[in-house]
């Protein structure tokens, strides 16, 4: 069933998640006895969790440009495998050092660090194997462009480079422009690849994808701000990990920057708490300062600006039910933190 059959974002997202999950399950090998552990880790970390937002945007774009379900679902699965690999590596002690992911032990906690690294490596390789396979698309030029776009989105000029900047942000204070660039690379690049993949599958030339790229850019920034807001406003149970993780690590997301820019006693108190190990009471105090001194409201206002821009970009896309699903997606993602 194509996404154009749905009028509500939540229903379309649920359908995309279910269809992609089934495809991912089929594409993930079980492995022989000697490699069983790494295959188990791959399946543990990539199946059975997550909203599958990136898959949704692949399928929405594919619907917009009349692409068949098989190419769309294989491409969506490849991008989700890259996303899963990035989460495994992000959680490692050398990176974000998170013990929980989506409410269950991180891969390196469930298995071990070496297996987690290998599982991430294998998911990354599997994604490109899928895109290179003629089963994804008969046209080798289309497959090559999918591979090139995903490589750029996940490499040093995209997601991996953004993660490096994120690590640097723990040691120095970034201004708003640098934080925005970090977000565009770490989160936005893969979302852009997902949004554009459907058009690539539909053989739309690069010059015909300009408006779609604009939509993806604005969507990615709105999504990252929403994610930052959830980190500060949602309970641990909803997040599946402790709230305020980035702030405690000294990463200054938009709500924190807005609180600091406001100045006054609150900014001085918050600055004194950031970038160092905090007790539970100190963590709660830092969260309270951001929540009660305008940081949240200012970030929400900026997110609404990006949402409005993404919605307006849809006026320049082909008129279709798929475009209308894309139009409501940014606002729906932000609504969870209002």
TORTOR-746795 format. One line per 5 residues: number of its first residue (from 1); their letters; for each residue z, y, x negated of N, C-alpha, C. Coordinates in pm, whole numbers. Layout:
BEGIN
NUM	a	Z/Y/X/Z/Y/X/Z/Y/X ~ ... .
***
This chain:
BEGIN
1	xxxxx	0/-120/-84/0/0/0/0/126/-88 ~ -100/214/-76/-106/333/-161/2/434/-123 ~ 38/521/-218/142/620/-190/100/719/-83 ~ -30/732/-60/-78/822/45/-34/775/184 ~ 15/651/194/63/601/322/201/657/357 .
6	xxxxx	267/719/259/403/768/281/403/921/292 ~ 486/972/383/499/1117/399/630/1169/342 ~ 725/1081/315/854/1120/261/862/1078/114 ~ 912/1169/30/921/1141/-113/1007/1020/-141 ~ 1122/1010/-74/1215/900/-103/1151/765/-73 .
11	xxxxx	1076/756/36/1010/630/70/899/597/-31 ~ 825/699/-72/718/678/-170/778/635/-304 ~ 889/698/-343/954/664/-469/1006/520/-466 ~ 1066/480/-355/1118/344/-343/1005/242/-350 ~ 895/273/-285/780/181/-289/725/170/-431 .
16	xxxxx	711/283/-499/660/282/-636/752/203/-727 ~ 883/222/-709/980/150/-792/971/0/-772 ~ 961/-42/-647/956/-186/-618/828/-249/-672 ~ 714/-183/-648/586/-238/-694/581/-243/-847 ~ 633/-139/-912/631/-136/-1058/726/-239/-1116 .
21	xxxxx	842/-254/-1056/939/-353/-1103/879/-493/-1101 ~ 810/-526/-994/747/-658/-984/641/-677/-1092 ~ 563/-572/-1118/460/-581/-1222/523/-595/-1359 ~ 627/-517/-1387/697/-526/-1515/753/-666/-1536 ~ 807/-723/-1432/863/-858/-1442/756/-959/-1481 .
26	xxxxx	637/-943/-1422/527/-1034/-1455/477/-1012/-1598 ~ 477/-889/-1643/423/-857/-1775/519/-890/-1888 ~ 648/-900/-1858/746/-930/-1962/747/-1079/-1991 ~ 715/-1120/-2113/717/-1263/-2146/859/-1317/-2155 ~ 872/-1447/-2138/1003/-1511/-2149/1033/-1548/-2295 .
31	xxxxx	932/-1585/-2371/952/-1616/-2512/987/-1761/-2539 ~ 966/-1801/-2663/1005/-1935/-2706/1151/-1935/-2746 ~ 1203/-2052/-2777/1347/-2069/-2801/1398/-1977/-2911 ~ 1326/-1968/-3022/1374/-1891/-3137/1384/-1741/-3108 ~ 1301/-1691/-3016/1302/-1547/-2987/1368/-1515/-2853 .
36	xxxxx	1432/-1613/-2793/1485/-1595/-2658/1574/-1472/-2647 ~ 1659/-1448/-2746/1757/-1340/-2737/1690/-1203/-2725 ~ 1587/-1179/-2802/1523/-1048/-2794/1450/-1031/-2662 ~ 1392/-1139/-2609/1329/-1129/-2478/1432/-1102/-2369 ~ 1547/-1165/-2380/1654/-1139/-2283/1697/-993/-2289 .
41	xxxxx	1706/-939/-2410/1746/-799/-2425/1639/-706/-2369 ~ 1513/-739/-2387/1404/-659/-2331/1412/-655/-2179 ~ 1434/-771/-2119/1441/-779/-1973/1568/-711/-1921 ~ 1678/-730/-1992/1805/-670/-1952/1794/-518/-1944 ~ 1722/-459/-2039/1718/-313/-2050/1606/-248/-1970 .
46	xxxxx	1508/-324/-1929/1393/-262/-1861/1382/-296/-1714 ~ 1452/-400/-1669/1444/-441/-1528/1576/-415/-1456 ~ 1564/-398/-1324/1684/-393/-1241/1761/-263/-1243 ~ 1695/-152/-1272/1765/-24/-1271/1672/92/-1294 ~ 1716/209/-1255/1636/329/-1275/1551/363/-1153 .
51	xxxxx	1520/491/-1138/1443/537/-1022/1293/509/-1036 ~ 1246/486/-1158/1102/466/-1185/1022/592/-1151 ~ 1078/709/-1187/1009/835/-1159/875/843/-1230 ~ 872/799/-1355/747/808/-1431/641/718/-1368 ~ 682/601/-1324/589/512/-1254/538/577/-1126 .
56	xxxxx	627/641/-1053/587/710/-930/476/810/-958 ~ 491/889/-1064/391/991/-1092/258/931/-1138 ~ 263/817/-1207/139/747/-1240/68/704/-1111 ~ 143/643/-1021/84/592/-898/36/705/-807 ~ 110/816/-804/67/930/-723/-65/987/-776 .
61	xxxxx	-75/1003/-908/-199/1051/-967/-314/954/-946 ~ -284/826/-956/-388/725/-934/-438/729/-790 ~ -346/748/-696/-385/759/-556/-471/883/-534 ~ -433/992/-599/-507/1117/-585/-652/1102/-628 ~ -674/1020/-731/-810/1004/-784/-870/867/-753 .
66	xxxxx	-817/803/-649/-875/680/-592/-888/567/-694 ~ -781/546/-769/-775/438/-868/-712/315/-803 ~ -758/197/-835/-705/74/-780/-561/48/-821 ~ -495/-39/-747/-353/-67/-770/-327/-136/-903 ~ -412/-231/-941/-385/-305/-1066/-385/-215/-1189 .
71	xxxxx	-489/-134/-1212/-483/-44/-1327/-365/52/-1321 ~ -336/102/-1201/-227/198/-1186/-92/135/-1218 ~ -68/16/-1166/62/-50/-1186/79/-96/-1330 ~ -27/-141/-1393/-16/-181/-1534/14/-58/-1621 ~ -51/53/-1592/-26/175/-1668/115/227/-1642 .
76	xxxxx	157/224/-1517/293/267/-1483/396/182/-1555 ~ 371/52/-1561/464/-39/-1630/471/-8/-1778 ~ 356/20/-1840/353/52/-1983/438/176/-2012 ~ 425/278/-1929/503/400/-1951/651/374/-1927 ~ 684/291/-1828/825/257/-1805/882/175/-1921 .
81	xxxxx	801/93/-1984/849/17/-2101/879/112/-2217 ~ 796/214/-2236/825/312/-2340/953/387/-2308 ~ 970/423/-2182/1094/490/-2141/1216/401/-2166 ~ 1204/273/-2133/1315/180/-2154/1348/166/-2302 ~ 1244/158/-2386/1268/150/-2531/1345/272/-2579 .
86	xxxxx	1306/390/-2527/1371/513/-2572/1519/516/-2533 ~ 1552/461/-2418/1692/459/-2374/1774/363/-2460 ~ 1716/249/-2495/1787/155/-2584/1821/224/-2715 ~ 1724/289/-2775/1746/354/-2904/1836/476/-2892 ~ 1824/551/-2781/1912/667/-2760/2058/626/-2756 .
91	xxxxx	2087/510/-2701/2226/466/-2683/2290/414/-2811 ~ 2211/388/-2913/2264/330/-3036/2367/421/-3102 ~ 2461/364/-3177/2563/446/-3246/2504/555/-3335 ~ 2389/530/-3395/2328/630/-3482/2266/745/-3405 ~ 2249/727/-3274/2189/830/-3190/2298/893/-3102 .
96	xxxxx	2294/863/-2970/2391/923/-2879/2521/845/-2869 ~ 2520/721/-2918/2641/638/-2921/2703/623/-2782 ~ 2622/576/-2687/2669/554/-2550/2692/405/-2525 ~ 2805/374/-2467/2839/235/-2437/2789/190/-2301 ~ 2753/285/-2215/2708/253/-2080/2570/310/-2054 .
101	xxxxx	2493/239/-1976/2362/285/-1930/2341/232/-1790 ~ 2327/323/-1694/2308/286/-1553/2422/198/-1502 ~ 2543/228/-1547/2660/160/-1496/2687/23/-1554 ~ 2612/-17/-1656/2637/-146/-1720/2635/-127/-1871 ~ 2686/-223/-1948/2688/-205/-2094/2549/-176/-2151 .
106	xxxxx	2544/-82/-2245/2419/-54/-2315/2370/-180/-2386 ~ 2243/-181/-2420/2183/-302/-2479/2259/-346/-2604 ~ 2297/-253/-2691/2364/-292/-2815/2506/-341/-2790 ~ 2563/-308/-2675/2694/-359/-2638/2684/-496/-2572 ~ 2581/-514/-2492/2561/-642/-2425/2515/-749/-2524 .
111	xxxxx	2436/-709/-2623/2385/-803/-2725/2445/-765/-2860 ~ 2373/-692/-2942/2423/-640/-3069/2323/-535/-3115 ~ 2360/-458/-3217/2275/-346/-3259/2139/-393/-3308 ~ 2136/-497/-3388/2009/-544/-3442/1916/-589/-3331 ~ 1969/-665/-3235/1887/-712/-3123/1839/-595/-3039 .
116	xxxxx	1924/-495/-3020/1885/-377/-2943/1770/-303/-3010 ~ 1777/-286/-3140/1669/-219/-3213/1539/-297/-3196 ~ 1547/-428/-3212/1427/-511/-3199/1373/-510/-3056 ~ 1462/-513/-2958/1418/-508/-2819/1343/-379/-2790 ~ 1395/-267/-2840/1325/-140/-2824/1190/-141/-2892 .
121	xxxxx	1186/-193/-3015/1059/-203/-3087/957/-285/-3008 ~ 1003/-396/-2952/912/-486/-2879/862/-423/-2750 ~ 947/-350/-2679/903/-283/-2556/800/-175/-2588 ~ 821/-105/-2697/727/-3/-2741/591/-67/-2771 ~ 592/-177/-2846/468/-246/-2879/401/-304/-2755 .
126	xxxxx	481/-360/-2665/427/-420/-2543/353/-317/-2459 ~ 405/-196/-2453/341/-91/-2374/197/-68/-2420 ~ 176/-59/-2550/42/-33/-2601/-47/-157/-2592 ~ 15/-274/-2600/-61/-398/-2578/-117/-401/-2437 ~ -36/-360/-2340/-81/-357/-2201/-196/-259/-2183 .
131	xxxxx	-182/-139/-2239/-286/-38/-2222/-416/-77/-2292 ~ -406/-152/-2400/-526/-194/-2474/-599/-310/-2409 ~ -534/-378/-2317/-590/-497/-2254/-697/-457/-2151 ~ -813/-521/-2151/-917/-490/-2052/-870/-507/-1908 ~ -764/-582/-1885/-712/-597/-1750/-662/-465/-1694 .
136	xxxxx	-626/-372/-1783/-578/-242/-1737/-694/-155/-1691 ~ -805/-159/-1763/-925/-85/-1722/-1044/-142/-1797 ~ -1156/-155/-1728/-1275/-214/-1790/-1338/-124/-1894 ~ -1315/7/-1881/-1379/104/-1971/-1294/122/-2098 ~ -1344/85/-2215/-1266/99/-2338/-1232/243/-2371 .
141	xxxxx	-1315/338/-2328/-1285/478/-2355/-1165/525/-2272 ~ -1154/476/-2151/-1036/507/-2069/-911/448/-2133 ~ -920/322/-2177/-804/260/-2241/-764/336/-2367 ~ -862/378/-2444/-833/452/-2567/-764/584/-2535 ~ -809/652/-2430/-747/780/-2395/-605/761/-2344 .
146	xxxxx	-581/655/-2268/-444/625/-2223/-353/601/-2344 ~ -402/524/-2439/-323/494/-2559/-295/621/-2639 ~ -398/703/-2657/-381/827/-2732/-281/920/-2664 ~ -292/934/-2534/-203/1025/-2461/-58/978/-2468 ~ -36/846/-2452/100/794/-2456/156/801/-2598 .
151	xxxxx	72/778/-2699/119/789/-2838/163/931/-2869 ~ 86/1028/-2825/124/1167/-2848/252/1203/-2774 ~ 265/1153/-2652/382/1186/-2572/510/1123/-2625 ~ 498/1010/-2691/618/938/-2736/649/956/-2884 ~ 561/1021/-2959/577/1033/-3103/647/1160/-3149 .
156	xxxxx	619/1204/-3273/692/1317/-3330/665/1450/-3261 ~ 550/1464/-3195/523/1587/-3121/567/1577/-2976 ~ 630/1466/-2941/678/1445/-2805/821/1395/-2802 ~ 839/1279/-2741/973/1228/-2714/1057/1205/-2840 ~ 1000/1141/-2942/1077/1113/-3063/1114/1242/-3136 .
161	xxxxx	1019/1335/-3142/1050/1464/-3202/1157/1539/-3126 ~ 1154/1529/-2993/1257/1591/-2911/1394/1530/-2935 ~ 1397/1398/-2956/1523/1332/-2986/1578/1380/-3121 ~ 1489/1401/-3219/1534/1455/-3347/1594/1595/-3330 ~ 1529/1677/-3249/1584/1809/-3221/1719/1798/-3151 .
166	xxxxx	1732/1699/-3063/1858/1677/-2993/1970/1644/-3092 ~ 1938/1564/-3194/2037/1533/-3297/2073/1659/-3377 ~ 1973/1741/-3405/1999/1865/-3478/2084/1959/-3394 ~ 2070/1953/-3262/2147/2041/-3174/2296/2012/-3179 ~ 2333/1895/-3228/2475/1865/-3244/2535/1935/-3366 .
171	xxxxx	2447/1989/-3452/2495/2052/-3575/2468/2202/-3580 ~ 2391/2253/-3486/2363/2396/-3483/2339/2440/-3339 ~ 2354/2571/-3316/2337/2626/-3183/2191/2667/-3164 ~ 2124/2611/-3065/1986/2648/-3033/1985/2759/-2929 ~ 1889/2850/-2941/1873/2950/-2837/1796/2889/-2719 .
176	xxxxx	1780/2969/-2614/1720/2916/-2492/1577/2870/-2513 ~ 1500/2944/-2592/1360/2905/-2616/1353/2770/-2688 ~ 1443/2748/-2783/1442/2622/-2858/1489/2507/-2769 ~ 1589/2532/-2685/1634/2429/-2591/1521/2391/-2496 ~ 1447/2490/-2449/1334/2463/-2360/1229/2377/-2430 .
181	xxxxx	1199/2410/-2556/1102/2330/-2632/1154/2187/-2650 ~ 1283/2173/-2682/1343/2040/-2695/1322/1959/-2567 ~ 1348/2023/-2454/1336/1953/-2326/1191/1916/-2296 ~ 1099/2006/-2331/957/1974/-2309/915/1852/-2389 ~ 968/1838/-2509/931/1727/-2595/1004/1599/-2557 .
186	xxxxx	1136/1606/-2546/1216/1485/-2526/1194/1422/-2389 ~ 1185/1505/-2286/1171/1454/-2149/1035/1485/-2089 ~ 991/1609/-2108/870/1654/-2041/744/1585/-2087 ~ 735/1550/-2215/610/1493/-2267/575/1362/-2199 ~ 673/1275/-2180/645/1146/-2117/615/1164/-1969 .
191	xxxxx	681/1259/-1905/649/1289/-1765/506/1341/-1754 ~ 467/1428/-1847/329/1478/-1846/229/1364/-1862 ~ 260/1270/-1953/171/1155/-1972/161/1074/-1844 ~ 271/1058/-1773/271/981/-1649/188/1052/-1542 ~ 206/1182/-1529/132/1258/-1428/-18/1254/-1456 .
196	xxxxx	-55/1264/-1583/-196/1272/-1619/-265/1135/-1623 ~ -187/1027/-1632/-245/894/-1648/-336/856/-1532 ~ -298/891/-1411/-382/858/-1296/-519/923/-1303 ~ -521/1047/-1353/-649/1117/-1367/-733/1054/-1477 ~ -668/1011/-1586/-742/943/-1693/-803/814/-1639 .
201	xxxxx	-724/737/-1564/-776/614/-1504/-893/644/-1410 ~ -888/760/-1345/-996/799/-1254/-1113/867/-1322 ~ -1113/865/-1457/-1221/922/-1539/-1239/1073/-1516 ~ -1131/1143/-1485/-1138/1289/-1472/-1138/1348/-1613 ~ -1235/1431/-1649/-1241/1487/-1785/-1124/1581/-1811 .
206	xxxxx	-1093/1605/-1939/-977/1690/-1972/-978/1826/-1904 ~ -1095/1889/-1895/-1101/2021/-1832/-1072/2015/-1682 ~ -1088/1897/-1624/-1056/1882/-1482/-910/1848/-1456 ~ -832/1835/-1564/-691/1799/-1550/-597/1916/-1579 ~ -652/2036/-1594/-572/2152/-1633/-461/2180/-1532 .
211	xxxxx	-493/2181/-1405/-393/2212/-1303/-287/2102/-1294 ~ -330/1979/-1316/-236/1868/-1314/-138/1879/-1431 ~ -188/1920/-1546/-100/1940/-1662/-1/2054/-1636 ~ -48/2159/-1569/43/2269/-1534/154/2222/-1443 ~ 117/2142/-1344/218/2083/-1255/318/2000/-1334 .
216	xxxxx	267/1916/-1423/354/1827/-1500/449/1906/-1589 ~ 400/2013/-1651/483/2097/-1737/601/2154/-1659 ~ 572/2214/-1543/677/2277/-1463/772/2172/-1405 ~ 717/2060/-1361/799/1951/-1310/895/1900/-1417 ~ 843/1881/-1539/927/1828/-1646/1046/1916/-1676 .
221	xxxxx	1025/2048/-1677/1136/2139/-1704/1237/2139/-1589 ~ 1188/2136/-1466/1278/2129/-1351/1359/2000/-1354 ~ 1292/1890/-1389/1360/1760/-1394/1469/1759/-1500 ~ 1441/1816/-1617/1542/1815/-1724/1662/1899/-1687 ~ 1639/2013/-1624/1753/2096/-1581/1834/2022/-1477 .
226	xxxxx	1766/1954/-1384/1839/1876/-1283/1923/1768/-1349 ~ 1867/1703/-1453/1941/1600/-1526/2062/1661/-1596 ~ 2045/1778/-1657/2156/1846/-1723/2265/1884/-1623 ~ 2222/1927/-1504/2319/1964/-1401/2396/1843/-1352 ~ 2326/1731/-1333/2394/1609/-1292/2500/1567/-1394 .
231	xxxxx	2470/1587/-1522/2565/1551/-1628/2695/1629/-1616 ~ 2686/1746/-1550/2805/1831/-1537/2868/1828/-1398 ~ 2795/1779/-1300/2845/1788/-1163/2868/1654/-1095 ~ 2799/1549/-1140/2808/1419/-1073/2928/1340/-1126 ~ 2987/1255/-1042/3095/1168/-1091/3042/1063/-1186 .
236	xxxxx	3131/1010/-1268/3093/909/-1366/3022/791/-1301 ~ 3069/754/-1180/3014/636/-1113/2866/657/-1080 ~ 2830/779/-1040/2690/807/-1007/2604/811/-1132 ~ 2659/868/-1240/2584/879/-1363/2567/745/-1434 ~ 2665/658/-1417/2666/532/-1491/2712/549/-1633 .
241	xxxxx	2769/668/-1666/2823/697/-1798/2917/816/-1782 ~ 2999/849/-1882/3091/961/-1870/3019/1093/-1849 ~ 3073/1178/-1759/3014/1309/-1734/3036/1401/-1854 ~ 2946/1498/-1870/2962/1598/-1974/2935/1550/-2114 ~ 2861/1440/-2129/2840/1381/-2262/2772/1478/-2358 .
246	xxxxx	2664/1543/-2313/2591/1633/-2401/2679/1748/-2448 ~ 2756/1803/-2357/2840/1917/-2393/2946/1877/-2495 ~ 3007/1762/-2473/3109/1714/-2567/3049/1691/-2705 ~ 2922/1646/-2710/2855/1622/-2837/2808/1751/-2904 ~ 2826/1864/-2834/2785/1991/-2891/2641/2028/-2863 .
251	xxxxx	2574/1956/-2770/2438/1989/-2731/2444/2094/-2620 ~ 2391/2210/-2645/2402/2321/-2551/2285/2319/-2452 ~ 2305/2257/-2339/2205/2256/-2234/2208/2389/-2160 ~ 2113/2409/-2069/2100/2538/-2002/2228/2585/-1932 ~ 2297/2501/-1856/2421/2549/-1792/2525/2598/-1893 .
256	xxxxx	2535/2530/-2007/2630/2571/-2110/2585/2702/-2173 ~ 2455/2714/-2204/2404/2837/-2263/2426/2956/-2170 ~ 2401/2937/-2043/2420/3047/-1947/2567/3088/-1939 ~ 2659/2993/-1949/2801/3026/-1950/2837/3106/-2074 ~ 2784/3065/-2188/2812/3136/-2313/2749/3275/-2312 .
261	xxxxx	2629/3287/-2257/2561/3416/-2254/2632/3516/-2164 ~ 2706/3465/-2065/2778/3554/-1973/2893/3626/-2044 ~ 2939/3569/-2155/3044/3632/-2233/3181/3625/-2167 ~ 3273/3705/-2216/3408/3709/-2160/3497/3600/-2213 ~ 3613/3590/-2151/3714/3493/-2193/3663/3349/-2179 .
266	xxxxx	3591/3324/-2070/3542/3188/-2044/3451/3142/-2157 ~ 3363/3230/-2204/3271/3194/-2312/3347/3165/-2441 ~ 3448/3246/-2471/3529/3225/-2592/3601/3090/-2585 ~ 3660/3061/-2469/3733/2935/-2452/3639/2815/-2463 ~ 3520/2827/-2403/3424/2716/-2407/3374/2693/-2549 .
271	xxxxx	3341/2799/-2620/3291/2786/-2755/3391/2718/-2847 ~ 3519/2742/-2823/3623/2682/-2904/3634/2531/-2882 ~ 3583/2484/-2769/3595/2342/-2735/3473/2260/-2776 ~ 3358/2325/-2794/3234/2251/-2813/3215/2202/-2955 ~ 3142/2089/-2967/3101/2039/-3097/3210/1971/-3176 .
276	xxxxx	3312/1921/-3111/3418/1849/-3181/3475/1743/-3088 ~ 3543/1642/-3142/3604/1541/-3055/3706/1604/-2961 ~ 3699/1568/-2834/3789/1627/-2735/3873/1519/-2668 ~ 3994/1556/-2634/4076/1469/-2551/4021/1472/-2409 ~ 4067/1381/-2325/4022/1378/-2185/4054/1510/-2116 .
281	xxxxx	4171/1567/-2145/4210/1694/-2083/4119/1808/-2130 ~ 4084/1808/-2259/3996/1913/-2311/3854/1900/-2256 ~ 3807/1776/-2238/3676/1756/-2177/3672/1811/-2036 ~ 3775/1783/-1960/3781/1832/-1822/3790/1985/-1819 ~ 3860/2044/-1916/3869/2190/-1921/3732/2250/-1950 .
286	xxxxx	3660/2192/-2045/3526/2243/-2077/3432/2232/-1957 ~ 3436/2119/-1889/3355/2102/-1768/3392/2205/-1663 ~ 3521/2228/-1645/3567/2323/-1545/3520/2465/-1575 ~ 3519/2501/-1704/3475/2636/-1742/3328/2657/-1703 ~ 3243/2558/-1735/3101/2572/-1703/3080/2573/-1552 .
291	xxxxx	3153/2487/-1483/3134/2476/-1338/3178/2601/-1263 ~ 3279/2670/-1314/3340/2780/-1238/3306/2919/-1289 ~ 3219/2930/-1391/3190/3062/-1448/3041/3095/-1451 ~ 2969/3043/-1356/2831/3085/-1336/2725/3005/-1407 ~ 2766/2914/-1496/2665/2837/-1570/2582/2747/-1480 .
296	xxxxx	2649/2682/-1385/2578/2592/-1293/2482/2671/-1205 ~ 2532/2779/-1144/2450/2857/-1052/2328/2917/-1123 ~ 2348/2964/-1247/2236/3023/-1321/2131/2918/-1353 ~ 2174/2798/-1392/2079/2691/-1423/2005/2645/-1298 ~ 2074/2637/-1186/2009/2599/-1060/1900/2700/-1025 .
301	xxxxx	1929/2829/-1045/1829/2933/-1015/1704/2916/-1101 ~ 1722/2886/-1230/1607/2865/-1318/1530/2741/-1274 ~ 1602/2635/-1239/1535/2513/-1194/1451/2539/-1069 ~ 1503/2621/-978/1427/2654/-857/1298/2728/-892 ~ 1302/2811/-996/1181/2881/-1038/1074/2783/-1085 .
306	xxxxx	1115/2682/-1163/1020/2581/-1210/970/2497/-1094 ~ 1058/2466/-999/1017/2390/-880/909/2467/-803 ~ 932/2596/-784/836/2678/-710/701/2682/-781 ~ 704/2687/-914/579/2689/-989/506/2555/-976 ~ 582/2445/-982/519/2312/-967/459/2297/-827 .
311	xxxxx	531/2343/-727/478/2335/-590/351/2418/-576 ~ 351/2537/-636/232/2623/-627/112/2561/-699 ~ 139/2488/-807/30/2422/-880/-43/2322/-792 ~ 26/2266/-695/-37/2168/-605/-146/2230/-518 ~ -141/2363/-499/-247/2430/-423/-382/2417/-491 .
316	xxxxx	-380/2390/-622/-503/2382/-700/-551/2238/-718 ~ -477/2142/-662/-515/2002/-671/-597/1963/-548 ~ -669/1850/-553/-744/1807/-435/-655/1795/-311 ~ -708/1834/-198/-632/1825/-72/-623/1679/-30 ~ -501/1625/-28/-481/1486/10/-335/1461/38 .
321	xxxxx	-306/1347/98/-167/1309/124/-91/1290/-7 ~ -161/1240/-111/-95/1221/-241/-52/1354/-300 ~ -133/1458/-282/-95/1591/-330/30/1640/-260 ~ 42/1613/-132/161/1658/-59/287/1584/-105 ~ 273/1457/-142/387/1385/-198/426/1446/-332 .
326	xxxxx	327/1481/-413/355/1548/-540/421/1683/-517 ~ 382/1752/-413/435/1885/-385/586/1881/-355 ~ 629/1780/-281/771/1776/-242/859/1712/-349 ~ 798/1645/-447/877/1572/-546/972/1661/-627 ~ 928/1776/-681/1021/1856/-763/1144/1901/-686 .
331	xxxxx	1124/1949/-564/1239/1994/-484/1331/1881/-448 ~ 1274/1762/-421/1356/1648/-388/1442/1605/-506 ~ 1386/1613/-627/1464/1576/-745/1579/1674/-767 ~ 1557/1800/-739/1662/1901/-759/1766/1897/-649 ~ 1730/1847/-531/1823/1851/-417/1951/1773/-442 .
336	xxx	1947/1674/-532/2065/1591/-556/2177/1666/-627 ~ 2148/1785/-683/2252/1859/-753/2287/1990/-683 ~ 2236/2011/-564/2269/2133/-491/2411/2128/-438 .
***
